[in-house]
Amino acid sequence: MLAIGIRELKNNLSEHVRRVEKGGHVAVTAHGRIVAELVPPGTSSKGRRRRSRYDELVAKGVIKPAKESGDPLAGWPRLKLKLPAGTAARWLEEDREEPY
């Protein structure tokens, strides 16, 4: 489901209506909260998939929808660093003992 603001919907209404005609779903947001959904005709709430926790949090205004899609870490090198168990806890303990 694509989430867009009211201004974006107004400025590109035809484009978003075509998206819905092809079976897409468009969530309309106001100040980061979902206030409406555009869905193809005949789509019942029972026929649609259950909203994810992410969608619920966006609808409640607890979180804002991502401005970009995709993995933010894509393309970053994968580190193959293996540390012994307890290393992070030891580092935290050492850091806490340092005077400031």
Helices and strands as residue ranges (DSSP letters): E 2-5, H 6-11, H 13-21, E 26-30, E 33-38, H 53-60, H 87-97
